[in-house]
Amino acid sequence: MIVENKRSLLVKKIAAHTFLLAFLAVIMFPFLMVVSISFREGNFSVGTLIPQNPTLEHWYLAFGLEYTRANGTVVQPPYPVLLWMWNSIKLGVISAAGALAIATISAYALSRIQFRGRMAFLDSLLIIQMFPTTLALVALFAIFDTMGDISPIIGIDSHVSLILVYLSGVMMHIWTIKGYFDSIDPALDKAAAIDGATPWQTFRFVFLPLAVPIMSVVFVLVFIGVVNDYPIASILLRSEENMTLATGSRFYLSQFEYRWGDFAAAAILSGVPITIVFLIAQRYLVSGLSEGSVKG
Amino acid sequence: MTVAMEAQLGARGPAWRDVATKVVLALASLGILFIAWIMYGVGQALFGACLVMLALAFFVIYGFRRYYFARFIFPGAAAVLLFVAFPVIYTIYLGFTNYSSFNLLTFERAQEVLLSSRVIDEDSRRPFALVGEGDEYRVFLPEGEGGFLSDPFPLDGEPISVSAAAVDAPPAATLEMRDVVALRDPLSRVDVTLPNEMVLRASGLREFAFVEPVFQEIEDGRLENVQTGAILTPNQNVGFYQTAEGTNVTPGWRVFIGSGNFERIAQSQGIRGPLVGIFIWTITFAVASTVLCFAVGLLLATILQWEHMRFRALYRILLILPYAVPGFISILVFRGLFNQNFGEINLILSAVFGIRPSWFTDPFLARAMLLMVNVWLGYPYMMLLAMGFLQSVPQEQKKAAILEGAGALRVFFTITLPQILPPFLPLLLATFAFNFNNIVLILLLTTGGPDIPGTVIPAGQTDILGSFTFRIAFMDSGQQFGLAGAITLIIFLVVSAIAYANFVALRRTAQKG
């Protein structure tokens, strides 16, 4: 576009690439280290960054298998990583499905049905959504502690309680889906109404099929949010077999038992699938956050 | 559209369907009401009332066609009210109570606990033997030549009362000690009444004794110590039974104490001091994190937007990796890497510079480490957003400025930045709010440490308000939910201010766009 000096352009290009490469080296350092540590013998650093005697011990343990060392000692896996992963996935899928159902129905109503207090409802959703869960933790604990007196299913250390809390995190997603519904041509629902469809039928047979792309995005977002949640899960879950990845992983690096090598393998095992899901979804994530929320 | 929909409301289904729906709804509502009643039964009138309102709304909205449209909103609104709005308000309410591990129960439960405490009358201790008779058992209490033999009873774990009669000679065979040990648990629920009306219970593995309650209830909910005659008076202001001298007797119960927690915060130097420090650090941390992430993200986005750059897609995907990896994993990885003795970062630093910084025990270094890790975690989000906003800046203005002779930096600060800042503002505010409550980072990386010396409750140099509250409520200082609720109110006020500012900023952006 603008005529630039070829030489100065080349210098600039080299400078830019050098900067980015140096920056990336710093950013990538933790990832490379974790891979190296997961193959290193023992749980303490031994003075070298690249393992001298690579071992699969940590990986065996991460997959929940026994490992027999060269000298014959058998090592048992310290924590049920695969079980925690299963818990995380289970909670994530159920919460995401539930939150999606609630968010889609509400978003349809907010986009298409004119009722009194609609704008007030939208505004309050937007404001409530800005309050972090941190504010509610004490009460959530107190509530479920009490509910446990009625039935342990809705008490502390129950996955049902946790799902109930996760279901409530739908406000942001109502906005995202509403933004999508707003962009659907109103002629479609008029046509449906003329054919005799009730609003519910219009939603079920016209809007739902159209919303599949945005719904899959929201599903992934809720799923990732649930898998990554630490504060709520850490106050509501107690026993080791109920833990999620986020709450269980911290045991590896406690002051009393430092399992750095075992943690590295477990971290890669559990981190890679979530990272891939996230990388696929990230395009939509950013557009949803910056667009969906401002369309009033 | 609306007109067409209202026309549809006239079209009703068959009458039986309408009735059936109403019946199902009534049953569902009754179910919720039943749970509400149980809630009330266990002393949670507040939760019960919430559920009654929920049941009512549920029945009205789904039972009457007038409220047809509300049916779409109800599930979302109920979820938000029950698990977001109500808990936030309830947490703040708890800030006005003394709810803690010392005052955990309701008054009725605390009284029950005291009334069920028992003391063994030492003088009445006597050995016993157990006699097996088919499925049933008898207790034999020797006295002189003979003793007392109880009626046969089953040992199935149910509480049971049996009477014993005097016999002249001990029974022929009694159970071995190890068999008695196996029956210890059901045996502890057996009361044996002697001919002189004395009730004995198992007081150990080998002995039965007269076990009497410590307290009995007298008028006005007061308790009398059966042996000493001392009176305990319930004090509803502090939530404890108190002796005549005013000593509290645990367990206590929850009471409303008004501004008690706030007075404690304001008056106790050991709480107020650290709280002020934590508040300042929270703001510093949130501002520094936001600004640093924004600066790094914007810089990278600007480079990546440069049309002469090659491999832009590859750089982009590598640069957002820190954002894609689950946060709890990255934070724990850093916890290990920064470890004073075994961490790889100190390994490199000591090899190259011969230093081993104490990242977790030096307050300044701990804070610096938090910021470094948080920038690592947070810049990709800013970069992604900035790349979007940079595209919307018109190229013509930049070209014109360059033709006028402006340098690249000048163009950036006078043309690009002023144009992307307004739409960025709500997102920056949101990032600030997020970091203001970024307790996951603090709890998983430093757990607030190193500790501030001389505090009443554990408080750390790197604690932010949220993690401080979390620790007061759920970690090492005895579940002080009331105090945590009081501090939550402070956080709530700050967050409200940010939320309002954010809301206004969003509205402005929406109007312009």
HADDOCK unambig.tbl for C-alpha pairs under 7 A between the chains (distance, minus, plus):
assign (segid A and resid 13 and name CA) (segid B and resid 309 and name CA) 6.87 0.50 0.50
assign (segid A and resid 16 and name CA) (segid B and resid 303 and name CA) 6.99 0.50 0.50
assign (segid A and resid 24 and name CA) (segid B and resid 319 and name CA) 6.97 0.50 0.50
assign (segid A and resid 44 and name CA) (segid B and resid 342 and name CA) 5.70 0.50 0.50
assign (segid A and resid 45 and name CA) (segid B and resid 342 and name CA) 5.36 0.50 0.50
assign (segid A and resid 45 and name CA) (segid B and resid 343 and name CA) 6.84 0.50 0.50
assign (segid A and resid 45 and name CA) (segid B and resid 344 and name CA) 6.95 0.50 0.50
assign (segid A and resid 47 and name CA) (segid B and resid 347 and name CA) 6.88 0.50 0.50
assign (segid A and resid 102 and name CA) (segid B and resid 75 and name CA) 6.01 0.50 0.50
assign (segid A and resid 102 and name CA) (segid B and resid 76 and name CA) 5.47 0.50 0.50
assign (segid A and resid 103 and name CA) (segid B and resid 76 and name CA) 6.58 0.50 0.50
assign (segid A and resid 105 and name CA) (segid B and resid 72 and name CA) 5.61 0.50 0.50
assign (segid A and resid 106 and name CA) (segid B and resid 72 and name CA) 5.49 0.50 0.50
assign (segid A and resid 106 and name CA) (segid B and resid 73 and name CA) 4.87 0.50 0.50
assign (segid A and resid 106 and name CA) (segid B and resid 76 and name CA) 6.12 0.50 0.50
assign (segid A and resid 109 and name CA) (segid B and resid 72 and name CA) 5.82 0.50 0.50
assign (segid A and resid 109 and name CA) (segid B and resid 73 and name CA) 6.62 0.50 0.50
assign (segid A and resid 113 and name CA) (segid B and resid 2 and name CA) 6.99 0.50 0.50
assign (segid A and resid 114 and name CA) (segid B and resid 2 and name CA) 6.96 0.50 0.50
assign (segid A and resid 127 and name CA) (segid B and resid 499 and name CA) 6.20 0.50 0.50
assign (segid A and resid 127 and name CA) (segid B and resid 503 and name CA) 6.89 0.50 0.50
assign (segid A and resid 130 and name CA) (segid B and resid 499 and name CA) 5.90 0.50 0.50
assign (segid A and resid 131 and name CA) (segid B and resid 495 and name CA) 6.67 0.50 0.50
assign (segid A and resid 134 and name CA) (segid B and resid 437 and name CA) 6.94 0.50 0.50
assign (segid A and resid 134 and name CA) (segid B and resid 466 and name CA) 6.46 0.50 0.50
assign (segid A and resid 135 and name CA) (segid B and resid 88 and name CA) 5.62 0.50 0.50
assign (segid A and resid 135 and name CA) (segid B and resid 488 and name CA) 5.94 0.50 0.50
assign (segid A and resid 135 and name CA) (segid B and resid 492 and name CA) 6.94 0.50 0.50
assign (segid A and resid 136 and name CA) (segid B and resid 84 and name CA) 6.97 0.50 0.50
assign (segid A and resid 136 and name CA) (segid B and resid 87 and name CA) 4.95 0.50 0.50
assign (segid A and resid 136 and name CA) (segid B and resid 88 and name CA) 4.48 0.50 0.50
assign (segid A and resid 136 and name CA) (segid B and resid 91 and name CA) 5.93 0.50 0.50
assign (segid A and resid 138 and name CA) (segid B and resid 91 and name CA) 5.73 0.50 0.50
assign (segid A and resid 138 and name CA) (segid B and resid 473 and name CA) 6.85 0.50 0.50
assign (segid A and resid 138 and name CA) (segid B and resid 481 and name CA) 6.40 0.50 0.50
assign (segid A and resid 139 and name CA) (segid B and resid 87 and name CA) 5.05 0.50 0.50
assign (segid A and resid 139 and name CA) (segid B and resid 90 and name CA) 5.75 0.50 0.50
assign (segid A and resid 139 and name CA) (segid B and resid 91 and name CA) 4.71 0.50 0.50
assign (segid A and resid 140 and name CA) (segid B and resid 87 and name CA) 6.02 0.50 0.50
assign (segid A and resid 165 and name CA) (segid B and resid 83 and name CA) 5.91 0.50 0.50
assign (segid A and resid 167 and name CA) (segid B and resid 79 and name CA) 6.86 0.50 0.50
assign (segid A and resid 168 and name CA) (segid B and resid 79 and name CA) 4.78 0.50 0.50
assign (segid A and resid 168 and name CA) (segid B and resid 80 and name CA) 5.23 0.50 0.50
assign (segid A and resid 168 and name CA) (segid B and resid 83 and name CA) 5.84 0.50 0.50
assign (segid A and resid 168 and name CA) (segid B and resid 84 and name CA) 6.67 0.50 0.50
assign (segid A and resid 190 and name CA) (segid B and resid 1 and name CA) 5.70 0.50 0.50
assign (segid A and resid 193 and name CA) (segid B and resid 4 and name CA) 6.15 0.50 0.50
assign (segid A and resid 193 and name CA) (segid B and resid 5 and name CA) 6.58 0.50 0.50
assign (segid A and resid 198 and name CA) (segid B and resid 5 and name CA) 6.86 0.50 0.50
assign (segid A and resid 198 and name CA) (segid B and resid 8 and name CA) 6.05 0.50 0.50
assign (segid A and resid 199 and name CA) (segid B and resid 5 and name CA) 6.63 0.50 0.50
assign (segid A and resid 228 and name CA) (segid B and resid 326 and name CA) 6.00 0.50 0.50
assign (segid A and resid 228 and name CA) (segid B and resid 327 and name CA) 6.69 0.50 0.50
assign (segid A and resid 228 and name CA) (segid B and resid 328 and name CA) 6.65 0.50 0.50
assign (segid A and resid 230 and name CA) (segid B and resid 440 and name CA) 6.45 0.50 0.50
assign (segid A and resid 231 and name CA) (segid B and resid 440 and name CA) 6.74 0.50 0.50
assign (segid A and resid 246 and name CA) (segid B and resid 328 and name CA) 5.94 0.50 0.50
assign (segid A and resid 250 and name CA) (segid B and resid 332 and name CA) 6.99 0.50 0.50
assign (segid A and resid 260 and name CA) (segid B and resid 336 and name CA) 6.69 0.50 0.50
assign (segid A and resid 267 and name CA) (segid B and resid 329 and name CA) 6.17 0.50 0.50
assign (segid A and resid 271 and name CA) (segid B and resid 325 and name CA) 6.27 0.50 0.50
assign (segid A and resid 271 and name CA) (segid B and resid 326 and name CA) 6.42 0.50 0.50
assign (segid A and resid 271 and name CA) (segid B and resid 329 and name CA) 6.98 0.50 0.50
assign (segid A and resid 274 and name CA) (segid B and resid 326 and name CA) 6.96 0.50 0.50
assign (segid A and resid 275 and name CA) (segid B and resid 324 and name CA) 5.08 0.50 0.50
assign (segid A and resid 275 and name CA) (segid B and resid 325 and name CA) 4.91 0.50 0.50
assign (segid A and resid 275 and name CA) (segid B and resid 326 and name CA) 6.82 0.50 0.50
assign (segid A and resid 278 and name CA) (segid B and resid 324 and name CA) 5.57 0.50 0.50
assign (segid A and resid 279 and name CA) (segid B and resid 324 and name CA) 6.09 0.50 0.50
assign (segid A and resid 286 and name CA) (segid B and resid 385 and name CA) 6.74 0.50 0.50
assign (segid A and resid 294 and name CA) (segid B and resid 506 and name CA) 6.05 0.50 0.50
assign (segid A and resid 294 and name CA) (segid B and resid 510 and name CA) 5.40 0.50 0.50
assign (segid A and resid 295 and name CA) (segid B and resid 510 and name CA) 6.07 0.50 0.50
assign (segid A and resid 296 and name CA) (segid B and resid 510 and name CA) 6.54 0.50 0.50
